[in-house]
Amino acid sequence: MIIEIEYYKGEISLFGKSQSISELKQQFKNIESTYDKSTDNFIDLLCRTYQWTIIETDESPDFVYDRDTQNLYKPNL
């Protein structure tokens, strides 16, 4: 499964095991509440805690998470 994280630093793609949208929402909620805002370690903490891997790909993501709005959605392909 590929997810894309959109935020002020740009976009980043992550690869991990397939999950439901509710599982992903819970992961993002947990990390948003615990990450260090001064160093913005959101991606690092997400990868360490939930075994996501940063990748470079041209493939379309299964889900996109917009950190500014904290919205998770399935992109229109």
CORWOFEN-V825349 format. One record per residue. N is the residue number from 1. RES is the residue in one letter. SS is DSSP state (@ for helix, = for strand, . for the rest). Layout:
# CORWOFEN-V825349
n:N res:RES ss:SS
n:N res:RES ss:SS
This chain:
# CORWOFEN-V825349
n:1 res:M ss:.
n:2 res:I ss:=
n:3 res:I ss:=
n:4 res:E ss:=
n:5 res:I ss:=
n:6 res:E ss:=
n:7 res:Y ss:=
n:8 res:Y ss:.
n:9 res:K ss:.
n:10 res:G ss:=
n:11 res:E ss:=
n:12 res:I ss:=
n:13 res:S ss:=
n:14 res:L ss:=
n:15 res:F ss:=
n:16 res:G ss:.
n:17 res:K ss:.
n:18 res:S ss:.
n:19 res:Q ss:.
n:20 res:S ss:.
n:21 res:I ss:@
n:22 res:S ss:@
n:23 res:E ss:@
n:24 res:L ss:@
n:25 res:K ss:@
n:26 res:Q ss:@
n:27 res:Q ss:@
n:28 res:F ss:@
n:29 res:K ss:@
n:30 res:N ss:@
n:31 res:I ss:@
n:32 res:E ss:@
n:33 res:S ss:@
n:34 res:T ss:@
n:35 res:Y ss:.
n:36 res:D ss:.
n:37 res:K ss:.
n:38 res:S ss:.
n:39 res:T ss:.
n:40 res:D ss:.
n:41 res:N ss:.
n:42 res:F ss:@
n:43 res:I ss:@
n:44 res:D ss:@
n:45 res:L ss:@
n:46 res:L ss:@
n:47 res:C ss:@
n:48 res:R ss:@
n:49 res:T ss:@
n:50 res:Y ss:@
n:51 res:Q ss:.
n:52 res:W ss:.
n:53 res:T ss:=
n:54 res:I ss:=
n:55 res:I ss:=
n:56 res:E ss:.
n:57 res:T ss:.
n:58 res:D ss:.
n:59 res:E ss:.
n:60 res:S ss:.
n:61 res:P ss:.
n:62 res:D ss:.
n:63 res:F ss:=
n:64 res:V ss:=
n:65 res:Y ss:=
n:66 res:D ss:=
n:67 res:R ss:.
n:68 res:D ss:.
n:69 res:T ss:.
n:70 res:Q ss:.
n:71 res:N ss:=
n:72 res:L ss:=
n:73 res:Y ss:=
n:74 res:K ss:.
n:75 res:P ss:.
n:76 res:N ss:.
n:77 res:L ss:.
